[in-house]
Structures are given as C-alpha cells and as structure tokens.
Amino acid sequence: MAEKGKITARLSPTTHTLLQQAAQERACSQSDIIETALLAFFRPGEAPGTDGLLCARLLAMAEVLRQSMGLLQHRITVQEAQVKPEPPPIATYEQLYGPLDAAPAPDMGDAGEAAALLSPAPARRRLRRWFRREEAP
C-alpha cells in the first residue's frame, strides 16, 4: 500500500454533508473520494471512472442540442406557414380625385386673343418694388 499524506481542508457544512453522503453511498472513505476528485482535477482523463462520466455528459448535451434544434425547426416552419396579408393597393390620382378636366381650347377666331396668348408674360417688378418705391404700372 502506498504511503499517504494528510491534508487539512476547510469545507462548508453543506459540502461536508455531501461528502459524507457520497462516502456512505459508495462504501468508501471520505479521503478516497477527495483523492479521486483531486486526481480528476489535476490530471483530467487519467483518473479511473471519469471517462464514463464525461461521455454521459457529452451525450446529455447532444440530446439537449438535438431537442433545441427540433424546437427551432418547428418554430421556423410555423412562422413560414403564417400567411402575411398583402399590403393595401396604392390608389392612383384618378381613383382619388377623378379624371382631369380638360382646359377649354382658346378661340382662335380673334387675332388679338391669340396674340395675347402667344406673347410672353410681362416682367414682374414685385421684387423691385420692395427695394425701390416705384409706382405700379
């Protein structure tokens, strides 16, 4: 039997109670449990019995991920199946205000009116009136 050294550790009452329960369940001493835990901490993968625990945790994580992916896929399917209402049509000008009324055609019989329509508009002097006091024509 290998020589063993003694360590002194301060544990919380809860942790000490859990250590005692684990020792009773496994039918071994508390020091054996602490030694196994320290070996697993300092040399992961080398302690006996830790491989099965690691594989069990990995399998549990894989199962949780598989269920999560299934739930996400279901939610995506439901959202894609929902019918989005079509946006309302945009009204045209004619639908809102009715057809445009055509302006009456000028009477070309009178030469004076036709010349007045074709001549350029008189120059506006409003801006000048603001700066100079001129009489309006």
C-alpha atoms as a printed R data frame, in Angstrom:
    type eleno elety resid chain resno       x       y       z
1   ATOM     1    CA   MET     A     1   0.000   0.000   0.000
2   ATOM     2    CA   ALA     A     2   1.334   3.397  -0.976
3   ATOM     3    CA   GLU     A     3   2.141   5.898   1.696
4   ATOM     4    CA   LYS     A     4  -0.424   8.651   2.016
5   ATOM     5    CA   GLY     A     5  -0.041  12.201   3.267
6   ATOM     6    CA   LYS     A     6  -2.501  14.192   5.301
7   ATOM     7    CA   ILE     A     7  -4.112  17.449   4.169
8   ATOM     8    CA   THR     A     8  -6.308  19.747   6.137
9   ATOM     9    CA   ALA     A     9  -9.186  21.335   4.269
10  ATOM    10    CA   ARG     A    10 -11.908  23.650   5.479
11  ATOM    11    CA   LEU     A    11 -15.266  22.838   3.946
12  ATOM    12    CA   SER     A    12 -18.620  24.485   4.271
13  ATOM    13    CA   PRO     A    13 -21.169  22.463   6.261
14  ATOM    14    CA   THR     A    14 -23.160  21.767   3.092
15  ATOM    15    CA   THR     A    15 -20.118  20.433   1.216
16  ATOM    16    CA   HIS     A    16 -19.066  18.350   4.219
17  ATOM    17    CA   THR     A    17 -22.538  16.798   4.415
18  ATOM    18    CA   LEU     A    18 -22.455  15.978   0.681
19  ATOM    19    CA   LEU     A    19 -19.006  14.390   1.084
20  ATOM    20    CA   GLN     A    20 -20.258  12.204   3.939
21  ATOM    21    CA   GLN     A    21 -23.312  11.114   1.939
22  ATOM    22    CA   ALA     A    22 -21.194  10.252  -1.113
23  ATOM    23    CA   ALA     A    23 -18.806   8.201   1.036
24  ATOM    24    CA   GLN     A    24 -21.712   6.239   2.532
25  ATOM    25    CA   GLU     A    25 -23.316   5.617  -0.878
26  ATOM    26    CA   ARG     A    26 -20.066   4.349  -2.415
27  ATOM    27    CA   ALA     A    27 -18.977   2.465   0.684
28  ATOM    28    CA   CYS     A    28 -15.541   4.087   0.786
29  ATOM    29    CA   SER     A    29 -13.757   6.643   2.901
30  ATOM    30    CA   GLN     A    30 -14.038  10.394   2.509
31  ATOM    31    CA   SER     A    31 -10.322  10.604   1.753
32  ATOM    32    CA   ASP     A    32 -10.742   8.204  -1.204
33  ATOM    33    CA   ILE     A    33 -13.434  10.458  -2.697
34  ATOM    34    CA   ILE     A    34 -11.287  13.572  -2.192
35  ATOM    35    CA   GLU     A    35  -8.254  11.847  -3.736
36  ATOM    36    CA   THR     A    36 -10.281  10.753  -6.782
37  ATOM    37    CA   ALA     A    37 -11.679  14.269  -7.190
38  ATOM    38    CA   LEU     A    38  -8.213  15.856  -6.937
39  ATOM    39    CA   LEU     A    39  -6.759  13.409  -9.489
40  ATOM    40    CA   ALA     A    40  -9.627  14.156 -11.875
41  ATOM    41    CA   PHE     A    41  -8.977  17.887 -11.400
42  ATOM    42    CA   PHE     A    42  -5.189  17.805 -11.804
43  ATOM    43    CA   ARG     A    43  -4.999  15.085 -14.471
44  ATOM    44    CA   PRO     A    44  -8.250  15.026 -16.431
45  ATOM    45    CA   GLY     A    45  -8.811  11.793 -18.318
46  ATOM    46    CA   GLU     A    46  -6.307   9.764 -16.261
47  ATOM    47    CA   ALA     A    47  -8.450   9.136 -13.196
48  ATOM    48    CA   PRO     A    48 -10.402   5.868 -13.291
49  ATOM    49    CA   GLY     A    49 -14.123   6.213 -13.823
50  ATOM    50    CA   THR     A    50 -14.088   9.736 -15.231
51  ATOM    51    CA   ASP     A    51 -14.344   8.671 -18.880
52  ATOM    52    CA   GLY     A    52 -17.827   7.288 -18.426
53  ATOM    53    CA   LEU     A    53 -18.956  10.447 -16.661
54  ATOM    54    CA   LEU     A    54 -17.533  12.633 -19.412
55  ATOM    55    CA   CYS     A    55 -19.209  10.575 -22.135
56  ATOM    56    CA   ALA     A    56 -22.527  10.668 -20.261
57  ATOM    57    CA   ARG     A    57 -22.350  14.449 -20.002
58  ATOM    58    CA   LEU     A    58 -21.485  14.784 -23.690
59  ATOM    59    CA   LEU     A    59 -24.401  12.543 -24.648
60  ATOM    60    CA   ALA     A    60 -26.751  14.585 -22.437
61  ATOM    61    CA   MET     A    61 -25.538  17.809 -24.067
62  ATOM    62    CA   ALA     A    62 -26.016  16.310 -27.533
63  ATOM    63    CA   GLU     A    63 -29.568  15.297 -26.645
64  ATOM    64    CA   VAL     A    64 -30.403  18.794 -25.385
65  ATOM    65    CA   LEU     A    65 -28.971  20.304 -28.584
66  ATOM    66    CA   ARG     A    66 -30.981  17.888 -30.720
67  ATOM    67    CA   GLN     A    67 -34.196  18.830 -28.908
68  ATOM    68    CA   SER     A    68 -33.384  22.532 -29.225
69  ATOM    69    CA   MET     A    69 -32.765  22.192 -32.952
70  ATOM    70    CA   GLY     A    70 -36.064  20.339 -33.353
71  ATOM    71    CA   LEU     A    71 -37.903  23.074 -31.474
72  ATOM    72    CA   LEU     A    72 -36.257  25.805 -33.545
73  ATOM    73    CA   GLN     A    73 -37.076  23.985 -36.792
74  ATOM    74    CA   HIS     A    74 -40.705  23.677 -35.688
75  ATOM    75    CA   ARG     A    75 -40.904  27.411 -34.897
76  ATOM    76    CA   ILE     A    76 -39.403  28.309 -38.274
77  ATOM    77    CA   THR     A    77 -41.920  26.068 -40.038
78  ATOM    78    CA   VAL     A    78 -44.811  27.692 -38.169
79  ATOM    79    CA   GLN     A    79 -43.602  31.202 -38.968
80  ATOM    80    CA   GLU     A    80 -43.143  30.382 -42.651
81  ATOM    81    CA   ALA     A    81 -46.645  28.891 -42.789
82  ATOM    82    CA   GLN     A    82 -48.269  32.026 -41.470
83  ATOM    83    CA   VAL     A    83 -49.851  33.960 -44.288
84  ATOM    84    CA   LYS     A    84 -48.726  37.538 -44.461
85  ATOM    85    CA   PRO     A    85 -51.516  39.835 -45.597
86  ATOM    86    CA   GLU     A    86 -50.853  41.651 -48.834
87  ATOM    87    CA   PRO     A    87 -50.309  45.370 -48.443
88  ATOM    88    CA   PRO     A    88 -53.266  47.510 -49.479
89  ATOM    89    CA   PRO     A    89 -53.128  48.798 -53.046
90  ATOM    90    CA   ILE     A    90 -51.899  52.333 -53.591
91  ATOM    91    CA   ALA     A    91 -54.603  54.497 -55.109
92  ATOM    92    CA   THR     A    92 -53.916  56.350 -58.315
93  ATOM    93    CA   TYR     A    93 -54.627  60.022 -58.887
94  ATOM    94    CA   GLU     A    94 -57.755  59.247 -60.895
95  ATOM    95    CA   GLN     A    95 -59.099  56.994 -58.126
96  ATOM    96    CA   LEU     A    96 -58.568  59.707 -55.518
97  ATOM    97    CA   TYR     A    97 -59.619  62.833 -57.397
98  ATOM    98    CA   GLY     A    98 -61.412  61.651 -60.502
99  ATOM    99    CA   PRO     A    99 -60.450  62.316 -64.118
100 ATOM   100    CA   LEU     A   100 -58.678  65.528 -65.038
101 ATOM   101    CA   ASP     A   101 -60.931  68.150 -66.591
102 ATOM   102    CA   ALA     A   102 -59.573  69.350 -69.917
103 ATOM   103    CA   ALA     A   103 -58.995  73.113 -70.141
104 ATOM   104    CA   PRO     A   104 -61.240  74.799 -72.724
105 ATOM   105    CA   ALA     A   105 -59.466  75.347 -76.016
106 ATOM   106    CA   PRO     A   106 -58.785  79.033 -76.843
107 ATOM   107    CA   ASP     A   107 -60.972  80.526 -79.517
108 ATOM   108    CA   MET     A   108 -58.678  81.160 -82.457
109 ATOM   109    CA   GLY     A   109 -61.206  83.347 -84.227
110 ATOM   110    CA   ASP     A   110 -59.990  86.546 -82.600
111 ATOM   111    CA   ALA     A   111 -56.430  87.508 -83.614
112 ATOM   112    CA   GLY     A   112 -55.962  89.753 -80.561
113 ATOM   113    CA   GLU     A   113 -56.674  86.990 -78.110
114 ATOM   114    CA   ALA     A   114 -54.384  84.585 -79.947
115 ATOM   115    CA   ALA     A   115 -51.573  87.150 -79.938
116 ATOM   116    CA   ALA     A   116 -52.113  87.767 -76.231
117 ATOM   117    CA   LEU     A   117 -51.857  84.050 -75.538
118 ATOM   118    CA   LEU     A   118 -48.644  83.687 -77.541
119 ATOM   119    CA   SER     A   119 -46.907  86.821 -76.224
120 ATOM   120    CA   PRO     A   120 -44.559  86.462 -73.251
121 ATOM   121    CA   ALA     A   121 -45.797  87.481 -69.827
122 ATOM   122    CA   PRO     A   122 -44.845  90.984 -68.643
123 ATOM   123    CA   ALA     A   123 -41.796  91.188 -66.418
124 ATOM   124    CA   ARG     A   124 -42.625  91.130 -62.782
125 ATOM   125    CA   ARG     A   125 -41.470  94.032 -60.738
126 ATOM   126    CA   ARG     A   126 -42.592  92.948 -57.327
127 ATOM   127    CA   LEU     A   127 -39.091  92.376 -56.067
128 ATOM   128    CA   ARG     A   128 -38.004  95.759 -57.334
129 ATOM   129    CA   ARG     A   129 -40.942  97.391 -55.613
130 ATOM   130    CA   TRP     A   130 -39.727  96.133 -52.297
131 ATOM   131    CA   PHE     A   131 -36.348  97.763 -52.707
132 ATOM   132    CA   ARG     A   132 -37.457 100.907 -54.626
133 ATOM   133    CA   ARG     A   133 -40.569 102.897 -54.255
134 ATOM   134    CA   GLU     A   134 -41.942 102.860 -57.753
135 ATOM   135    CA   GLU     A   135 -45.452 103.200 -58.844
136 ATOM   136    CA   ALA     A   136 -47.118 100.128 -60.217
137 ATOM   137    CA   PRO     A   137 -47.808 100.422 -63.998
